[in-house]
Amino acid sequence: MTDAQLIEAAMAGDEEAFGGLVEPHRRALHAHCYRMLGSLQDAEDAVQETLLRAWRGLKRFEGRSSVRSWLYTIATNVCLRAIERRPSRVLPIDYGPPGDPHEPVHEPLVESVWMEPYPAEQLGLDESLAGPEARYEQRESIELAFIAALQHLPARQRAVLILRDVLGFSGAEVAEALETTPASVYSALQRAHATLDERRPDRSQQATLHALDDEQLKGIVQRYVDAWARSDVGAIVGMLTETATLAMPPIPSWYRGRDAIEMVLSSVVFDGTRSWRMLATSANGQLAVGAYELDGSGVYAPHGVTVLTLKGDLIDEITHFRTPALIERFGLPARA
């Protein structure tokens, strides 16, 4: 059936037709909501609300725009309302100054202030969904640094930049979606670019990964996995850049530099009472591993997901999301 036929059937109350109309857009809408909100769970809630609003408002859809534009308009406004109700998500590096490795690691924060990693390989990213005016590649626009930078933009600037530069909507389409003028859109876009350019790294992870061949990338992951299995702090530190960072949300403490990271790994992570296993995965279009810790029953149980950010062939950032439930979300086994 064509979209027009699906719309007609859905307007008559056919839920299956409505599913056929919106299902091709669900995964891309999820990625859009994640970019807006920085949270996997918040993105899922936003998609559910978007589809519910679309179903309830279907009779008002007059076909003046495409189904895609209509759904993104609803999703964007759902996200804007969500942002009004809670603070933006951040990474520990944006929450406070680096920690002193000689002092105890802070307790985890219970409030939901932290960004979450995105299982792009599980949810899928359709490269064809970006319009001709898109400025960023779809995979580049899901990288951890890009998502973190987006969270520093005011909500409407964030929406404008994502709709225009990531999804390739025209200025007129963005203006219609946000009920504003094209002039306001381009003004907001200019300010968003200035902020984003200050916060994004000079080189994207996609460019870094493409500069290395598959064997080199597999080698980096395998050395990292093996070093954790051996509790070899020296080997892990030897894979880092001089200015590498270690962050472990929801713990607010984070550390910069090889010496500081070595001290934290030796005193906290490998303190003689803990044993680890890692399984390779991918998060935010980057190298990642699922982390498992040996529990009291002798089982390697889920601990979280670690996203690795490279500079050349060295690791420049280790961001370990200390949330056991992420293991299942990334399609990894329940035990290692």
C-alpha positions as CSV (number, residue, x, y, z in Angstrom):
1,M,0.0,0.0,0.0
2,T,1.1,3.6,-0.6
3,D,1.4,6.1,2.2
4,A,-1.8,7.7,1.0
5,Q,-3.6,4.4,1.2
6,L,-2.2,3.6,4.6
7,I,-3.2,7.1,5.9
8,E,-6.7,6.6,4.6
9,A,-7.0,3.2,6.2
10,A,-5.4,4.4,9.5
11,M,-7.9,7.3,9.6
12,A,-10.6,4.8,9.4
13,G,-9.3,3.2,12.5
14,D,-7.0,0.5,11.0
15,E,-4.2,0.2,13.6
16,E,-2.2,-2.2,11.4
17,A,-2.2,0.4,8.6
18,F,-1.0,3.0,11.1
19,G,1.8,0.6,12.1
20,G,2.8,0.1,8.4
21,L,2.9,3.9,8.1
22,V,5.1,4.7,11.0
23,E,7.2,1.6,11.5
24,P,9.8,2.4,8.8
25,H,10.6,5.6,10.7
26,R,10.8,4.2,14.3
27,R,14.5,3.5,14.5
28,A,15.5,6.8,12.9
29,L,13.0,8.6,15.3
30,H,14.7,6.8,18.2
31,A,18.1,8.1,17.1
32,H,16.6,11.6,16.7
33,C,15.2,11.6,20.2
34,Y,18.5,10.3,21.6
35,R,20.3,13.2,20.0
36,M,17.9,15.6,21.6
37,L,17.8,14.0,25.0
38,G,21.1,12.2,25.5
39,S,19.4,9.2,27.2
40,L,18.4,5.8,25.8
41,Q,15.4,5.4,28.1
42,D,14.2,9.0,27.6
43,A,14.5,8.5,23.8
44,E,12.3,5.4,24.0
45,D,9.7,7.2,26.1
46,A,9.7,10.1,23.6
47,V,9.2,7.7,20.6
48,Q,6.3,6.1,22.4
49,E,4.7,9.4,23.1
50,T,5.4,10.6,19.5
51,L,3.6,7.6,18.0
52,L,0.7,8.0,20.5
53,R,0.3,11.6,19.5
54,A,0.5,10.8,15.8
55,W,-2.2,8.2,16.2
56,R,-4.5,10.6,18.1
57,G,-3.7,13.4,15.7
58,L,-3.9,11.5,12.4
59,K,-7.1,13.1,11.4
60,R,-5.4,16.5,11.4
61,F,-2.7,15.3,9.1
62,E,-3.6,16.9,5.8
63,G,-0.7,15.6,3.7
64,R,0.9,19.0,3.2
65,S,4.2,17.5,4.3
66,S,5.7,14.0,4.1
67,V,5.0,11.4,6.8
68,R,8.6,11.7,7.7
69,S,8.4,15.5,8.3
70,W,5.2,15.1,10.2
71,L,6.6,12.5,12.6
72,Y,9.8,14.5,13.2
73,T,7.8,17.6,13.9
74,I,5.9,15.7,16.6
75,A,9.0,14.0,18.0
76,T,10.9,17.2,18.2
77,N,8.2,19.0,20.1
78,V,7.8,16.0,22.4
79,C,11.5,16.2,23.2
80,L,11.4,20.0,23.7
81,R,8.7,19.5,26.3
82,A,10.7,16.7,28.0
83,I,13.8,19.1,28.2
84,E,11.6,21.7,29.9
85,R,10.9,19.2,32.7
86,R,14.4,18.1,33.5
87,P,18.1,19.3,33.2
88,S,20.2,18.3,30.2
89,R,22.2,15.1,30.5
90,V,26.0,15.5,30.8
91,L,29.2,13.4,31.2
92,P,31.3,13.7,34.4
93,I,33.9,15.7,32.5
94,D,31.2,18.4,32.0
95,Y,29.9,18.1,35.6
96,G,33.0,19.2,37.5
97,P,36.8,19.4,37.6
98,P,39.0,16.2,37.4
99,G,39.3,14.3,40.6
100,D,42.4,13.8,42.8
101,P,43.4,10.1,42.6
102,H,44.8,10.3,46.1
103,E,41.2,11.0,47.5
104,P,38.3,8.5,47.7
105,V,36.1,8.1,44.6
106,H,32.8,9.9,45.1
107,E,29.6,8.0,45.6
108,P,27.3,7.6,42.5
109,L,24.7,10.3,42.0
110,V,21.2,8.9,42.1
111,E,19.5,11.6,40.1
112,S,19.3,11.2,36.3
113,V,21.9,13.7,35.1
114,W,24.1,11.4,33.1
115,M,24.2,10.8,29.4
116,E,23.8,7.2,28.3
117,P,25.5,5.2,25.5
118,Y,23.7,4.3,22.3
119,P,23.6,0.8,20.8
120,A,23.7,2.0,17.2
121,E,24.5,-1.4,15.8
122,Q,21.5,-2.9,17.6
123,L,19.0,-0.2,16.7
124,G,20.3,0.6,13.3
125,L,21.1,3.8,11.5
126,D,19.7,4.2,8.0
127,E,22.3,6.3,6.1
128,S,19.7,7.2,3.5
129,L,17.5,9.1,5.9
130,A,19.5,12.3,5.9
131,G,18.4,14.9,3.4
132,P,20.7,16.5,0.8
133,E,21.4,19.5,3.0
134,A,22.7,17.4,5.9
135,R,26.0,18.6,7.2
136,Y,27.0,15.6,9.4
137,E,27.2,11.9,8.6
138,Q,24.6,9.8,10.4
139,R,27.2,7.9,12.3
140,E,29.2,11.0,13.1
141,S,26.1,12.5,14.6
142,I,25.7,9.8,17.1
143,E,29.3,9.9,18.5
144,L,29.7,10.5,22.3
145,A,31.5,13.8,21.9
146,F,28.8,15.1,19.4
147,I,25.9,14.1,21.7
148,A,27.7,15.6,24.7
149,A,28.2,18.9,22.8
150,L,24.5,19.0,21.7
151,Q,23.4,18.8,25.4
152,H,25.1,22.2,26.0
153,L,22.9,23.9,23.4
154,P,19.6,25.6,24.4
155,A,16.8,23.2,23.5
156,R,15.5,25.1,20.5
157,Q,19.0,25.6,19.1
158,R,19.6,21.9,19.6
159,A,16.4,21.1,17.7
160,V,17.3,23.5,14.8
161,L,20.8,22.1,14.4
162,I,19.7,18.4,14.4
163,L,16.8,19.0,12.0
164,R,18.9,21.1,9.6
165,D,22.4,19.7,9.8
166,V,21.8,16.0,10.8
167,L,18.5,15.3,9.1
168,G,18.9,17.7,6.2
169,F,15.5,19.5,6.5
170,S,15.3,22.8,4.7
171,G,15.2,26.1,6.6
172,A,11.5,26.4,5.7
173,E,10.7,22.9,6.9
174,V,12.5,23.5,10.2
175,A,10.7,26.8,10.7
176,E,7.3,25.1,10.1
177,A,8.2,22.3,12.5
178,L,9.1,24.8,15.3
179,E,6.4,27.3,14.4
180,T,8.9,30.1,13.8
181,T,10.5,32.0,10.8
182,P,13.3,30.9,8.5
183,A,15.3,34.0,9.7
184,S,15.0,32.8,13.3
185,V,16.1,29.3,12.2
186,Y,19.2,30.5,10.6
187,S,20.0,32.8,13.5
188,A,19.7,29.9,15.9
189,L,21.7,27.7,13.6
190,Q,24.6,30.2,13.6
191,R,24.7,30.4,17.4
192,A,24.5,26.6,17.6
193,H,27.5,26.2,15.2
194,A,29.6,28.6,17.3
195,T,28.9,26.6,20.5
196,L,29.3,23.2,18.9
197,D,32.6,24.2,17.2
198,E,34.1,25.1,20.6
199,R,33.1,21.8,22.2
200,R,33.6,19.2,19.4
201,P,37.1,17.6,18.9
202,D,39.0,18.6,15.8
203,R,38.6,15.1,14.4
204,S,35.6,12.9,14.5
205,Q,35.8,9.3,15.7
206,Q,34.6,8.2,12.3
207,A,37.6,9.8,10.6
208,T,39.9,8.2,13.2
209,L,38.4,4.8,12.8
210,H,38.5,5.0,9.0
211,A,42.3,5.8,9.2
212,L,42.9,2.4,10.8
213,D,42.3,-0.9,9.2
214,D,40.1,-3.6,10.6
215,E,43.0,-5.6,11.9
216,Q,44.4,-2.6,13.8
217,L,41.0,-1.9,15.4
218,K,40.5,-5.5,16.3
219,G,44.0,-5.5,17.8
220,I,43.2,-2.5,20.0
221,V,40.1,-4.1,21.4
222,Q,41.7,-7.4,21.9
223,R,44.7,-5.9,23.8
224,Y,42.3,-4.0,26.0
225,V,40.1,-7.0,26.7
226,D,43.1,-9.2,27.4
227,A,44.7,-6.6,29.8
228,W,41.5,-6.5,31.9
229,A,41.3,-10.3,32.0
230,R,44.9,-10.3,33.3
231,S,44.3,-7.4,35.7
232,D,47.3,-5.8,33.9
233,V,47.2,-2.1,34.8
234,G,50.5,-1.4,33.1
235,A,49.2,-2.8,29.8
236,I,46.0,-0.7,30.0
237,V,47.9,2.5,30.9
238,G,50.3,1.7,28.0
239,M,47.4,2.0,25.5
240,L,46.5,5.5,26.7
241,T,47.5,8.9,25.4
242,E,49.3,11.2,27.9
243,T,46.2,13.3,28.5
244,A,43.7,10.4,28.5
245,T,40.6,10.7,30.7
246,L,38.7,8.1,32.7
247,A,35.0,8.6,33.6
248,M,32.6,6.2,35.3
249,P,29.0,7.7,35.4
250,P,27.0,7.7,37.6
251,I,30.1,8.3,39.7
252,P,30.8,12.0,39.3
253,S,34.6,11.6,39.8
254,W,36.7,11.6,36.7
255,Y,40.5,11.6,36.1
256,R,42.9,13.0,33.6
257,G,46.4,11.7,32.6
258,R,48.1,8.4,32.7
259,D,49.4,8.7,36.2
260,A,46.0,9.6,37.7
261,I,44.3,6.8,35.8
262,E,47.0,4.3,36.8
263,M,46.5,5.2,40.5
264,V,42.7,4.8,40.3
265,L,42.9,1.5,38.5
266,S,45.4,0.1,40.9
267,S,43.7,1.3,44.1
268,V,40.0,0.9,43.2
269,V,39.4,-1.2,40.1
270,F,42.2,-3.8,40.5
271,D,42.5,-3.7,44.3
272,G,43.1,-7.5,44.6
273,T,39.5,-8.4,45.4
274,R,38.0,-7.9,41.9
275,S,38.2,-9.8,38.7
276,W,36.9,-8.6,35.3
277,R,35.9,-9.9,31.8
278,M,35.2,-7.7,28.8
279,L,33.3,-8.5,25.6
280,A,33.7,-6.4,22.4
281,T,30.7,-4.4,21.2
282,S,30.0,-1.0,19.6
283,A,28.4,2.1,21.1
284,N,27.7,5.5,19.5
285,G,29.5,4.3,16.4
286,Q,32.7,3.8,18.4
287,L,34.7,0.9,19.9
288,A,33.2,-0.3,23.1
289,V,33.2,-3.3,25.5
290,G,30.6,-4.8,27.8
291,A,32.1,-5.1,31.3
292,Y,31.5,-8.0,33.7
293,E,32.7,-8.4,37.3
294,L,33.1,-11.6,39.2
295,D,30.4,-11.8,41.9
296,G,30.1,-13.8,45.1
297,S,28.6,-16.8,43.3
298,G,31.6,-17.2,41.0
299,V,29.8,-15.7,38.0
300,Y,30.9,-12.8,35.8
301,A,27.9,-10.6,36.1
302,P,27.0,-7.5,34.1
303,H,28.7,-4.3,35.3
304,G,28.1,-1.8,32.4
305,V,29.3,-0.7,29.0
306,T,32.6,1.1,28.3
307,V,32.9,3.4,25.3
308,L,36.5,4.0,24.0
309,T,37.5,7.2,22.2
310,L,40.7,6.9,20.1
311,K,43.3,9.4,19.1
312,G,45.3,7.8,16.4
313,D,45.8,4.2,17.6
314,L,45.8,5.1,21.3
315,I,42.8,5.4,23.7
316,D,42.1,9.0,24.6
317,E,38.9,8.5,26.6
318,I,37.6,5.7,28.7
319,T,33.9,6.3,29.5
320,H,32.5,3.4,31.6
321,F,28.7,3.6,32.0
322,R,28.3,1.8,35.3
323,T,24.8,0.5,34.6
324,P,24.4,-3.3,34.5
325,A,21.1,-3.1,32.6
326,L,22.9,-1.7,29.6
327,I,24.4,-5.2,28.9
328,E,21.1,-6.6,27.8
329,R,20.3,-3.4,25.8
330,F,23.4,-3.9,23.8
331,G,22.5,-7.5,22.9
332,L,25.3,-8.9,25.0
333,P,25.0,-12.2,27.0
334,A,23.7,-12.0,30.6
335,R,26.9,-13.7,31.8
336,A,30.5,-13.7,30.5
